[in-house]
């Protein structure tokens, strides 16, 4: 039953009725208010009626001072006969005969806000009366708030707010808060039971213990969602067969998750306790109920079924199932970035299934990559859609996502299985790298495998149209940017430019595959990214040392800067200085010599590095009037799992120079460790006998090298197949 009028409207009706029934032509309505909660309501009513209101500040007698003519209302903010005063105070006998007296509190006026023909007056009075002064003030606040404007409440909503201290939905209150601070006296318990049963919670009808009422309400709500998800209602006791009205109606717990500010508490409460284990056990296919995200029994059954499918090698199905569960637990994001209807991205329940999807995706990729093997190892690795670079990306995501299952209850089956899956997949990743290395070896030994590819040392020549057109150009030369991370960076840059203001220039972000110089070391890779004729760049042995040369002179960092400066470029390593030029070459060397240092949380640092690079480059593009920008890199890298250490090999006697992953020398040949890169490989710039490792588990022993799992310099695609990004205005 909904209120038919607001409190000010009810007060107006009362006053007008008293005026109309008065004997005097200028009647006075004297209003006694027990509690002093109606003053502003009477002010509004009198203002709308156009009659004056006089209020007794200290004593009712002061109302007789300064008399006025016409209809008027006198207001006394206490009862007619206060208990703390002696005597029979018949204050205004004349008003009683010529006008009218009203003895009405906010609780009494509330009764008049409902249609009398529909109103159960006793029920409302019983709900709104209290002998406790503090509780009465709270009830008055609720009545005032709910009945003075906006949408008027129902009687049940008022009762719920009074019992629960502000909630309009009794079921939502119990589901989120339990019994909380509700009084446990029999009268309040009966009121709460009536409210719950009026909402369909028949399971509490015969209960008298607040704890049991709370438990039954929660079990009822979980049953409702399971039935809504597809469970047969007949599997539940009759008092728990709560069915939503239609496909678009939401279960109570789903509605609660649309509005709560504490989804993590809801998740722990309803996924941490098995409510209907017998029902869940009797279901043939629990995935039919996966849209239900409450009941620990269902959550555990889903994980066990998923793990069994994983053990059976059904990785694609596992990926689909895990993504489905993850999206369900995540909920929907609103325009403010808040998640509704579920537990959001920060919940360990959500994160565990998110990692399950990564695990299944990686397992599927590792299981199927060799089905696409051909004699083009660059395409095999770097293809946009099907390249094995996605395996590196998945391994990185897996490590960065940590161990979310450790924040779940100990009886969740993921706490026993997920870590083993991570460990096994990282071992499988090393096997994949070894197989990929074998494939590279076969490809190189077959002769001239990279003749038709774009090589980094050709960049200034092949991109000369854009670089020499008189446009404003920025080069961002980033140290050690593996192809998968470069593609992640390109995606983030696309997102960045898409959010620029409508009046800002438009930018197109495109990618292309280039091969870095071999050996894939910083010294050679950065030297290759210098202006000049293609044929004037080479890597040669000079007095037994392998050196990058341009015009037969060694390319040191200083010479590189001179070459760029001579071509009109301003070279800077600062984020804020040197950007006034129309041609800027920015070098970021934050990963130089990383193999010389012990680093923890390297995977997380690499992922965060991409985010910071996207922010920095995007800001520079937005702030500067650049027609063209390029993001380049000198080489990639290999990152082994944390517990894997490559074999250290002593530098052979025939080598006159070496790095961590290569050797060079006049006498280096096919019998030397590694894969021989000589004239037969037709690299164009390599004028020396170099042997580089393609195996992920081999490196040359070098004094002072600490972090053995991060390296570059060799022949794995991760080390030398690169992704260059172009950003073009318009």
LUMBALO-305727 format. One line per field, with one value per residue (C-alpha): residue in three letters; x, y, z. Coordinates in steps of 0.001 Angstrom, whole numbers, plus 500000, padded with zeros to 6 digits. Each point is the difference from the previous one (the first is absolute). Example, Ala and Ser with C-alpha at 12.3 -4.5 7.8 and 13.67 -1.06 7.14 Angstrom:
2
rest = c(ALA,SER)
u = c(512300,501370)
v = c(495500,503440)
w = c(507800,499340)
# end
This chain:
730
rest = c(UNK,UNK,UNK,UNK,UNK,UNK,UNK,UNK,UNK,UNK,UNK,UNK,UNK,UNK,UNK,UNK,UNK,UNK,UNK,UNK,UNK,UNK,UNK,UNK,UNK,UNK,UNK,UNK,UNK,UNK,UNK,UNK,UNK,UNK,UNK,UNK,UNK,UNK,UNK,UNK,UNK,UNK,UNK,UNK,UNK,UNK,UNK,UNK,UNK,UNK,UNK,UNK,UNK,UNK,UNK,UNK,UNK,UNK,UNK,UNK,UNK,UNK,UNK,UNK,UNK,UNK,UNK,UNK,UNK,UNK,UNK,UNK,UNK,UNK,UNK,UNK,UNK,UNK,UNK,UNK,UNK,UNK,UNK,UNK,UNK,UNK,UNK,UNK,UNK,UNK,UNK,UNK,UNK,UNK,UNK,UNK,UNK,UNK,UNK,UNK,UNK,UNK,UNK,UNK,UNK,UNK,UNK,UNK,UNK,UNK,UNK,UNK,UNK,UNK,UNK,UNK,UNK,UNK,UNK,UNK,UNK,UNK,UNK,UNK,UNK,UNK,UNK,UNK,UNK,UNK,UNK,UNK,UNK,UNK,UNK,UNK,UNK,UNK,UNK,UNK,UNK,UNK,UNK,UNK,UNK,UNK,UNK,UNK,UNK,UNK,UNK,UNK,UNK,UNK,UNK,UNK,UNK,UNK,UNK,UNK,UNK,UNK,UNK,UNK,UNK,UNK,UNK,UNK,UNK,UNK,UNK,UNK,UNK,UNK,UNK,UNK,UNK,UNK,UNK,UNK,UNK,UNK,UNK,UNK,UNK,UNK,UNK,UNK,UNK,UNK,UNK,UNK,UNK,UNK,UNK,UNK,UNK,UNK,UNK,UNK,UNK,UNK,UNK,UNK,UNK,UNK,UNK,UNK,UNK,UNK,UNK,UNK,UNK,UNK,UNK,UNK,UNK,UNK,UNK,UNK,UNK,UNK,UNK,UNK,UNK,UNK,UNK,UNK,UNK,UNK,UNK,UNK,UNK,UNK,UNK,UNK,UNK,UNK,UNK,UNK,UNK,UNK,UNK,UNK,UNK,UNK,UNK,UNK,UNK,UNK,UNK,UNK,UNK,UNK,UNK,UNK,UNK,UNK,UNK,UNK,UNK,UNK,UNK,UNK,UNK,UNK,UNK,UNK,UNK,UNK,UNK,UNK,UNK,UNK,UNK,UNK,UNK,UNK,UNK,UNK,UNK,UNK,UNK,UNK,UNK,UNK,UNK,UNK,UNK,UNK,UNK,UNK,UNK,UNK,UNK,UNK,UNK,UNK,UNK,UNK,UNK,UNK,UNK,UNK,UNK,UNK,UNK,UNK,UNK,UNK,UNK,UNK,UNK,UNK,UNK,UNK,UNK,UNK,UNK,UNK,UNK,UNK,UNK,UNK,UNK,UNK,UNK,UNK,UNK,UNK,UNK,UNK,UNK,UNK,UNK,UNK,UNK,UNK,UNK,UNK,UNK,UNK,UNK,UNK,UNK,UNK,UNK,UNK,UNK,UNK,UNK,UNK,UNK,UNK,UNK,UNK,UNK,UNK,UNK,UNK,UNK,UNK,UNK,UNK,UNK,UNK,UNK,UNK,UNK,UNK,UNK,UNK,UNK,UNK,UNK,UNK,UNK,UNK,UNK,UNK,UNK,UNK,UNK,UNK,UNK,UNK,UNK,UNK,UNK,UNK,UNK,UNK,UNK,UNK,UNK,UNK,UNK,UNK,UNK,UNK,UNK,UNK,UNK,UNK,UNK,UNK,UNK,UNK,UNK,UNK,UNK,UNK,UNK,UNK,UNK,UNK,UNK,UNK,UNK,UNK,UNK,UNK,UNK,UNK,UNK,UNK,UNK,UNK,UNK,UNK,UNK,UNK,UNK,UNK,UNK,UNK,UNK,UNK,UNK,UNK,UNK,UNK,UNK,UNK,UNK,UNK,UNK,UNK,UNK,UNK,UNK,UNK,UNK,UNK,UNK,UNK,UNK,UNK,UNK,UNK,UNK,UNK,UNK,UNK,UNK,UNK,UNK,UNK,UNK,UNK,UNK,UNK,UNK,UNK,UNK,UNK,UNK,UNK,UNK,UNK,UNK,UNK,UNK,UNK,UNK,UNK,UNK,UNK,UNK,UNK,UNK,UNK,UNK,UNK,UNK,UNK,UNK,UNK,UNK,UNK,UNK,UNK,UNK,UNK,UNK,UNK,UNK,UNK,UNK,UNK,UNK,UNK,UNK,UNK,UNK,UNK,UNK,UNK,UNK,UNK,UNK,UNK,UNK,UNK,UNK,UNK,UNK,UNK,UNK,UNK,UNK,UNK,UNK,UNK,UNK,UNK,UNK,UNK,UNK,UNK,UNK,UNK,UNK,UNK,UNK,UNK,UNK,UNK,UNK,UNK,UNK,UNK,UNK,UNK,UNK,UNK,UNK,UNK,UNK,UNK,UNK,UNK,UNK,UNK,UNK,UNK,UNK,UNK,UNK,UNK,UNK,UNK,UNK,UNK,UNK,UNK,UNK,UNK,UNK,UNK,UNK,UNK,UNK,UNK,UNK,UNK,UNK,UNK,UNK,UNK,UNK,UNK,UNK,UNK,UNK,UNK,UNK,UNK,UNK,UNK,UNK,UNK,UNK,UNK,UNK,UNK,UNK,UNK,UNK,UNK,UNK,UNK,UNK,UNK,UNK,UNK,UNK,UNK,UNK,UNK,UNK,UNK,UNK,UNK,UNK,UNK,UNK,UNK,UNK,UNK,UNK,UNK,UNK,UNK,UNK,UNK,UNK,UNK,UNK,UNK,UNK,UNK,UNK,UNK,UNK,UNK,UNK,UNK,UNK,UNK,UNK,UNK,UNK,UNK,UNK,UNK,UNK,UNK,UNK,UNK,UNK,UNK,UNK,UNK,UNK,UNK,UNK,UNK,UNK,UNK,UNK,UNK,UNK,UNK,UNK,UNK,UNK,UNK,UNK,UNK,UNK,UNK,UNK,UNK,UNK,UNK,UNK,UNK,UNK,UNK,UNK,UNK,UNK,UNK,UNK,UNK,UNK,UNK,UNK,UNK,UNK,UNK,UNK,UNK,UNK,UNK,UNK,UNK,UNK,UNK,UNK,UNK,UNK,UNK,UNK,UNK,UNK,UNK,UNK,UNK,UNK,UNK,UNK,UNK,UNK,UNK,UNK,UNK,UNK,UNK)
u = c(500000,501511,499557,497464,501403,503014,500073,499610,496996,498509,500536,498306,496992,499725,500237,497516,497547,500233,499536,496929,498435,500634,497207,502026,500597,503613,500780,503213,501323,502136,502432,501626,503001,501383,503708,500529,500515,497381,500976,501479,497218,497364,501988,499785,496316,499080,502057,498169,496638,500911,499317,502340,501683,500895,502364,500283,503660,499784,496375,496715,498696,502312,497868,497343,502378,499898,496628,499187,496704,498979,500681,503186,501847,501591,502694,501141,503008,498969,497000,497001,500624,503716,500787,502585,497445,497309,496431,497267,501013,496957,501982,497640,496312,498950,502007,498287,496574,500775,502701,501478,502719,502207,502081,502105,503632,502024,499020,496284,500334,501667,496758,498218,502527,498446,496496,497779,498070,503167,501869,500654,500333,501015,502789,501429,499699,501610,502936,500570,499620,502875,500537,503736,500795,502967,498089,497051,502243,501294,496433,498995,503001,499012,496354,501030,502511,497703,496744,501027,500836,500873,498536,497799,500749,497822,498985,502355,502916,499377,499825,503221,501854,498839,500967,503306,501034,499725,499686,496929,500402,499925,501429,502936,500684,500255,502000,502581,500055,498466,497949,502548,498714,496327,498355,499397,496858,497035,498041,502862,500685,496355,500107,503093,498511,496868,502101,502069,497026,498214,502958,499600,502519,497708,502953,499958,496271,500306,503317,500499,503786,501651,503038,497795,497976,503233,501239,496690,499768,503453,499273,496743,501846,502645,497260,498256,503126,500679,496430,500330,503217,498196,499765,496729,497932,498740,503481,499447,497608,496718,500699,503203,498533,500333,499739,500515,497116,501789,503295,500587,499224,503033,500514,500259,503749,500612,498059,501989,503264,498748,499816,502350,503251,501425,500038,503060,498048,497148,502488,501676,496680,498190,502907,501614,497063,498319,496256,498556,502699,497511,498229,503297,501226,496834,500483,501397,501712,500826,501018,496311,499829,503203,498108,499334,502943,498961,500287,503411,498706,499437,503298,501995,498164,500683,503696,500277,498220,502267,503129,498869,499555,503464,501541,498236,501671,496788,501749,497714,496935,501822,500763,496367,498749,502502,499294,496273,500374,502407,497627,497134,501976,501298,496623,499307,501926,498044,501142,501579,502225,497996,499025,496419,498239,503028,503289,502182,503612,501703,498287,502216,497057,499988,503791,500264,497741,501740,503246,498284,499190,503660,501097,497640,500959,503706,499507,498031,502680,502814,498048,499258,502778,501988,497004,500873,503729,501447,503308,499165,500972,499426,496371,499516,501061,498770,496687,497458,497244,501675,503627,501671,500859,496649,501587,502537,497182,497959,502958,500606,496325,500021,502958,498759,496602,501681,498314,496410,498805,501957,497299,497229,498788,502310,497351,499680,501522,501977,502237,501244,500170,500719,503612,500828,498481,502106,503141,499260,499259,503224,501861,498088,500972,503688,499351,498294,503003,502323,497862,499836,503778,500386,497738,502063,503173,498552,498793,503366,501940,497742,501443,499098,496795,499538,500769,496488,499411,500309,503129,500463,503185,497888,497474,501247,500126,496678,498159,501748,496788,498607,503268,501284,496746,500429,497404,500355,501145,500710,501948,499569,502850,499185,502502,499012,496351,498907,497485,497035,500650,500325,496609,498552,501482,498462,496567,500329,501050,496918,497888,501787,499522,496377,499347,501488,497613,497767,501885,503407,501660,499293,502818,500346,502067,501472,502527,502540,502410,503753,503013,502545,503706,501773,501442,496946,501961,499417,503305,499144,496259,500282,502885,497773,497379,502113,499623,502212,500268,498972,503155,502144,498884,501608,501032,503594,502932,502586,503104,497972,497161,496535,498992,497121,501378,498645,502294,502631,499951,498787,496552,500357,497172,501718,500413,496400,498939,502258,498513,496483,500962,501552,496725,498036,498895,500042,500998,498617,499721,497927,496233,499718,503069,500900,496485,499879,501537,497931,502027,500595,501630,499248,502000,498694,502668,498332,500597,503633,502168,497018,501658,502743,497602,497814,496402,496897,496457,501458,496826,497897,502596,499958,496200,500005,502724,497659,497326,502434,501380,496491,499242,503283,499873,496283,500540,502847,497900,497129,502156,502282,498890,501470,499081,501724,501433,501700,500556,503115,502087,503461,499162,497626,500845,499304,498592,500202,497871,501325,501365,501762,503721,501744,503108,503171,502489,503586,501044,501733,503565,499133,497934,501686,496872,496758,496829,497630,498392,502587,503640,502004,503390,501864,500056,496392,498268,497170,501671,499931,497227,496813,498739,502510,499163,502422,499862,497508,497300,500139,499095,501586,501611,501793,503600,501348,499613,497552,498377,496888,497991,496484,499528,498364,502104,503494,502125,503630,501377,500800,501288,497580,496829,497331,496474,500319,496387,499883,502246,500348,502673,498999,497877,496622,497301,499225,503478,500103,496526,498699,496831,500421,497085,499137,497657,498783,497925,496934)
v = c(500000,503304,503361,502184,503342,501616,501235,503675,498991,498045,503010,502304,497671,499893,503787,500703,497487,501714,503442,498812,498555,503013,502280,503209,501776,500589,496657,499040,496467,499219,497125,498116,497976,497300,499957,503233,498211,501811,503670,500171,497801,502404,502938,498507,499133,503500,501630,498005,500791,503706,500253,501246,497611,501104,497818,499942,500428,499745,499842,499545,503248,502063,498937,502530,502938,502072,498688,499907,499608,497164,496275,499019,497104,500018,497413,498663,497632,497715,498103,501855,498964,499461,497338,502215,502692,499791,501174,499881,502421,500796,502476,501083,499282,502770,498474,496679,501607,502442,498096,496571,498148,497294,497645,498240,498802,499019,496375,500990,502122,497075,498025,502794,499739,496659,499441,499191,497397,497971,500742,497523,502788,497730,498468,503404,501428,496874,500386,503708,500267,499631,500841,500380,503708,499256,497426,502350,502726,497532,498963,503659,500616,497113,501108,503572,498929,497545,501963,503564,499756,497842,496572,499035,496704,497008,499018,497023,502201,502297,497055,498572,503280,500342,496456,499960,503600,501248,497077,499880,496315,497592,497117,502091,501145,496474,498744,502762,500571,496986,500853,502734,502476,499170,499469,496359,500588,497848,502955,501099,496400,499612,503276,498895,496595,501675,502237,497083,497735,502864,499958,496273,498629,497243,498148,502269,499785,497583,501229,502009,500070,502973,497873,497375,502695,501409,496577,499050,503309,499497,496432,501184,502667,497556,497553,502821,500742,496322,499591,503171,498576,496831,497599,498092,501576,496570,499144,502444,499810,501757,502972,500735,499858,503710,500731,503431,501192,499942,499831,503723,500022,499619,497732,501862,499379,501180,503196,500463,499718,502736,502417,498900,501777,496815,497327,498370,499259,498520,497852,498626,499317,498288,498305,498967,497933,497009,500673,497226,497289,497153,501897,500902,496402,498804,502297,498187,503042,502742,502364,500397,501968,502011,503310,499558,501442,498957,496700,498509,496563,501190,501904,496945,497681,502345,500112,496229,499511,502598,498360,496575,501415,501551,496677,498429,502517,501818,503369,501871,498983,500937,503429,500581,498837,502064,503148,499452,499665,502933,502319,498926,500638,503299,501636,502979,503259,503251,503330,500909,496919,498185,496365,498932,496693,497986,500256,502185,499592,500209,496997,496902,497923,501999,500040,496237,499301,502697,498137,496716,501512,501013,496501,498397,502461,499352,496234,500116,502104,497764,496956,501235,502379,497343,499292,503230,499309,500821,501230,503630,500301,503779,499633,497083,502203,503472,499440,502446,497461,496621,500738,498255,503409,499545,497214,502454,502414,497313,498916,503599,500484,496773,501026,503565,498768,498419,497435,501216,496669,500604,502515,497416,497706,497046,497490,501498,497415,502692,500335,496465,499991,503417,500313,496595,501127,503173,498010,497449,502669,501854,496727,499465,503541,499127,496909,502225,502352,497046,498719,503502,500238,496713,501318,503194,497909,497899,503109,501778,496912,499608,503312,503713,499917,503767,501435,501302,501593,503642,500512,502718,501334,500842,502084,503485,499051,498168,502688,502912,501364,500714,500885,502413,501635,503112,498787,500217,496567,498400,496761,498072,497484,497615,497509,496300,500014,496435,499635,499063,503015,502281,498793,500621,503503,500589,498983,502373,502822,499350,500270,503212,501816,498854,501985,503285,502980,500296,503080,498238,498566,496386,497464,496591,497410,497257,497204,498210,497136,500654,497852,501375,499624,496797,499554,501484,502221,503651,501135,498640,500673,503691,500504,498633,502682,502821,501974,499228,497796,496401,498579,502149,498146,496724,497919,498805,498658,502675,498730,497042,502165,499929,503615,501875,502243,502749,501303,497684,501832,498534,501180,500969,501767,503338,499246,498880,503358,501782,498053,500907,503606,500261,498821,502708,498074,501287,497114,499909,497595,502383,499934,503777,501458,500077,499746,503417,498706,498864,496736,498347,496642,498891,497093,498107,497675,498845,496297,500278,497422,498581,496610,501386,500651,497831,501158,498764,500102,500466,498949,502540,502697,499269,500233,503262,501313,499687,501999,502785,500067,500294,502887,501767,499540,500801,503209,501067,499321,501986,502930,500263,500818,496823,498896,496665,497951,496614,497660,497915,497543,498509,496403,497771,497518,496593,499735,496526,498785,500893,496544,499359,500676,499705,497909,502096,499197,501153,502101,497690,500644,500884,503010,503387,501812,498949,501077,498056,498294,500188,499578,501457,499345,499243,496294,499676,497405,497491,497912,502894,500174,501593,500671,501357,503331,500510,501163,497223,501606,503095,502447,502808,501782,497143,499765,497519,496457,500128,497086,500773,497772,499034,497745,501850,498066,500920,503071,500926,500230,503630,501362,502273,498888,499606,499610,496828,499816,503330,500188,500953,499758,496659,498560,499357,502104,501617,501553,501441,500023,503481,502054,503644,502375,502974,502771,502215,503151,500039)
w = c(500000,498884,501712,498196,501096,501612,503598,498938,497872,502898,502278,497436,499797,503791,500362,497184,501447,503405,498429,498121,503150,502242,501283,499623,496712,501098,501609,501743,499790,503012,499290,502882,498783,502274,499197,498046,496660,497921,500054,496503,498655,501382,498642,496520,500386,501213,497279,497342,501638,500259,503728,502760,502432,503531,502020,503798,500812,503820,501175,498121,501459,497817,497028,501169,499542,496809,498818,496289,498156,497747,499898,501795,501569,503443,500598,503395,499775,502864,501370,501343,503596,500582,502569,501697,500903,502676,499619,497413,497285,497941,497962,497263,500735,497612,497156,500561,499511,497143,498172,500589,501888,498462,502115,497429,499915,496928,500625,500049,496886,498197,500382,498117,497157,499047,498635,502935,498042,499441,503171,502719,502567,502846,497923,499103,503514,501397,497597,500658,503762,502431,503673,499502,499296,497753,497997,499711,498582,497410,499078,499649,497761,497733,499816,499260,497327,498263,500101,499146,496326,497025,499537,502910,501767,500629,503507,499772,498983,502941,502360,498552,500394,503574,500949,498114,500578,496419,497566,497771,499083,502973,497973,498743,503551,501382,497013,500390,503765,501668,503076,500844,502625,499695,503381,500826,502042,498906,498592,497707,498958,499011,498080,498110,499241,498644,497785,498686,499327,498230,497586,499414,502515,501248,501495,503102,500721,502926,501404,503188,500310,498193,499087,498367,498201,498621,498845,498405,498162,498532,498974,498430,497989,498771,498987,498140,497946,499298,498760,497936,498479,498931,502949,500291,502785,501014,501290,502881,502978,499239,502284,498048,496495,499314,496310,498462,497899,496664,498160,500472,503725,502234,502979,503308,500319,496440,500731,503178,498056,497678,502915,502770,500782,501547,497273,501577,503168,497967,498066,503109,501693,497145,498220,503255,501253,498377,500140,497834,499615,499447,497232,498318,500203,498276,496982,496940,498471,502519,497177,499217,503276,499553,499797,503727,501956,503497,501898,500714,499002,496426,499877,501129,497610,497083,500800,500330,496663,498400,501389,498799,496485,500211,501021,497024,497667,499038,500171,497615,501988,503203,498564,499026,503410,501979,497973,500478,503770,500194,498128,502253,503185,498622,499362,497745,500129,500081,498584,503331,500000,502680,499578,500611,500335,501120,501891,497740,498809,503405,501563,500389,498747,496758,499732,500524,497036,497985,500569,499176,496602,499558,500984,497481,497266,500520,500157,496722,498313,501190,498860,496486,498900,498166,497739,498160,499581,496581,498592,500874,503651,500011,498929,502375,502883,498974,498167,501424,500548,500405,500878,502898,501481,501746,502059,501434,500725,501761,502146,501035,500877,501975,502118,500523,501174,503016,502248,500431,501395,503224,501009,499610,502791,500514,498904,496515,497625,498141,503062,499334,496199,498515,501108,498494,496695,499985,500717,497285,497403,500665,499548,496743,498978,500266,497876,497410,499957,499450,497128,498517,500291,498151,497254,499689,499778,497184,498184,500179,499016,496963,498757,499677,502086,500476,496568,499301,503410,501013,502096,502618,498398,496911,501978,499091,496334,499747,501987,498304,498472,503423,501692,497326,498911,502116,502472,503741,501163,503382,500453,503234,500163,502851,501362,500046,498908,499270,497193,502216,502241,496963,498813,503439,499829,496557,501324,502944,497685,497862,503127,500964,496693,499901,503195,498740,499850,496955,498773,500230,496874,499128,500144,498366,501898,497827,500504,497833,500572,499726,500762,502419,499397,500926,502541,501728,502371,500899,498489,496552,500103,500830,497564,497234,500707,498561,496765,497033,496937,500616,498474,502297,503138,500994,502979,499687,501958,500664,501755,501254,501385,498448,499294,498348,497262,497816,497280,501475,503337,503274,501056,503645,501871,499334,496294,499806,501424,497483,497088,501113,500668,496555,498505,501815,503071,503570,502265,503529,502868,502095,500193,500263,498255,496302,498585,498338,496747,497029,499842,503368,500739,503559,501450,503008,501379,503212,499276,498888,501728,501839,499897,502188,502848,502177,499567,501809,498599,496531,498181,501895,499348,496261,499877,501966,497716,497016,501854,500850,496446,498556,502343,499206,496214,499858,501962,497705,496916,501470,501126,496965,496506,498505,496516,500473,502858,500182,502924,499297,501985,499776,500970,501927,502715,501466,503509,501507,502925,503420,500822,496659,499596,496610,499604,500170,497244,500072,497042,497508,498995,496400,501145,500219,501266,501630,501706,502158,497010,497219,499058,497121,498508,496813,500871,501158,497812,499919,502690,502471,502610,498672,496480,497485,498369,497123,496398,499127,502141,497730,502745,498023,502917,501795,498806,502555,501187,502895,501787,502052,502295,498964,503017,502919,502496,498875,500628,500092,503508,500795,503262,501856,498251,502653,498636,497959,498811,498129,496942,496364,497331,498530,497215,501571,498290,503347,499834,496482,498382,500791,499713,498916,500591,497815,501115,497173,500326,497791)
# end
